[in-house]
Amino acid sequence: MERIERIREFGGWLERYRHDSETCHCPMTFSVYLPPQAESGPVPAVYFLSGLTCTDDNVRVKAGAQRYAAELGLALVMPDTSPRGETVSDAPDRYDLGQGAGFYVNASRPPWATHYRMFDYANLELPALVERALPLRPGRRSITGHSMGGHGALISALRNPGLYRSVSAFAPICNPVACGWGQGCLGAYLGDDPAAWKEWDATELIRAGATPLPLLIDQGTDDEFLAEGQLRPEALSRICAERDVPLTLRMQPGYDHSYHFIATFIGEHLAYHARALADMP
């Protein structure tokens, strides 16, 4: 881990790191906010997975999360959305595939399979790395995310029972096997068999019997991608009702898909995660 930036914020430190990833086989960059409480001992962490076209920089600059994290004594871990670099496969004519669009899956199809292992990176390699090197309490993790990152947060919690203590999402892609973004990325990364895609779809995982943590989701009613059918919270809501899965889906009137929406509710999400992390033995 090479620290490449350190900025004082709200009594704590916003830091940025670069390291050579064994999972993605390329250098990876991520940011961490350490609250002032971390100077006295290890603190729990909330992982934030960002959306299409984003890097770790978007959330740390636009969401206003660090102020709440400082008050609550939470670290924030903010990974990038994909592997990057000249040797990493890309689709430069598309914003929704390739670099910036890792979709938090483990690609199995060439040329993507070499580098695009974002599920294992975000859930295995990165937590092990930061908990070893930084004042974070091992195993005390929660996860959230936005859009593609909301999808990533949901499947991370569903596919890794016990890894996270709580999960939430902002405008997540809830049913990617049934929307254009999901079909494009999953088809490219995993191949042409839609049955294989279902293992990376929160709605389909619950349909197949996955037992999740309680789900907290905020969705703006004026989200342009909701209108286009890319997000499909109604599909997740139906299957949660059928399977008796606890889902709090808050349709927020007038809010769009932007970081203005995230900044409005990020404090409530971090407080939700702080309560779950504080309840641990």
Disulfide bonds with the S-S distance in Angstrom:
none
